[in-house]
């Protein structure tokens, strides 16, 4: 069982909510999720909130 942990960090001094910031009409966290799903390397993908 291979597990991918993607940290979602809301606390940042420079850019608030940077993981939910729209970048080319998609939140930036979507790019990390799509990359983890694209190659079928992981059985489970979890997002951890830091």
C-alpha positions as CSV (number, residue, x, y, z in Angstrom):
1,X,0.0,0.0,0.0
2,X,1.6,3.3,-1.1
3,X,0.3,6.4,0.5
4,X,0.8,10.0,-0.8
5,X,0.6,12.8,1.8
6,X,0.1,16.2,0.4
7,X,0.5,19.0,3.0
8,X,-2.1,21.8,2.8
9,X,-0.8,24.8,4.7
10,X,-3.0,27.7,5.4
11,X,-0.6,29.8,7.6
12,X,1.8,31.7,5.5
13,X,3.2,35.2,6.1
14,X,3.7,36.2,2.4
15,X,0.6,34.8,0.6
16,X,-2.5,33.9,2.6
17,X,-4.3,30.6,1.6
18,X,-1.7,30.0,-1.2
19,X,-3.0,26.4,-1.7
20,X,-6.4,27.7,-2.5
21,X,-5.2,30.6,-4.7
22,X,-6.4,30.4,-8.3
23,X,-3.7,29.9,-10.8
24,X,-4.9,29.6,-14.3
25,X,-8.5,29.1,-13.1
26,X,-7.6,26.2,-10.8
27,X,-6.6,26.2,-7.1
28,X,-2.9,25.4,-6.8
29,X,-3.6,22.3,-4.7
30,X,-5.2,20.7,-7.8
31,X,-1.9,20.6,-9.6
32,X,-0.4,18.5,-6.8
33,X,-3.4,16.2,-6.7
34,X,-3.4,15.8,-10.5
35,X,0.3,14.9,-10.5
36,X,-0.2,12.3,-7.8
37,X,-3.1,10.7,-9.7
38,X,-1.6,11.0,-13.2
39,X,1.1,8.2,-12.9
40,X,-0.9,5.7,-10.7
41,X,2.0,5.4,-8.2
42,X,-0.1,5.7,-5.1
43,X,-3.0,3.6,-3.8
44,X,-4.3,6.4,-1.5
45,X,-3.9,10.1,-1.6
46,X,-4.4,12.1,1.6
47,X,-4.3,15.8,2.1
48,X,-3.0,16.9,5.5
49,X,-3.9,20.3,6.9
50,X,-0.9,21.9,8.7
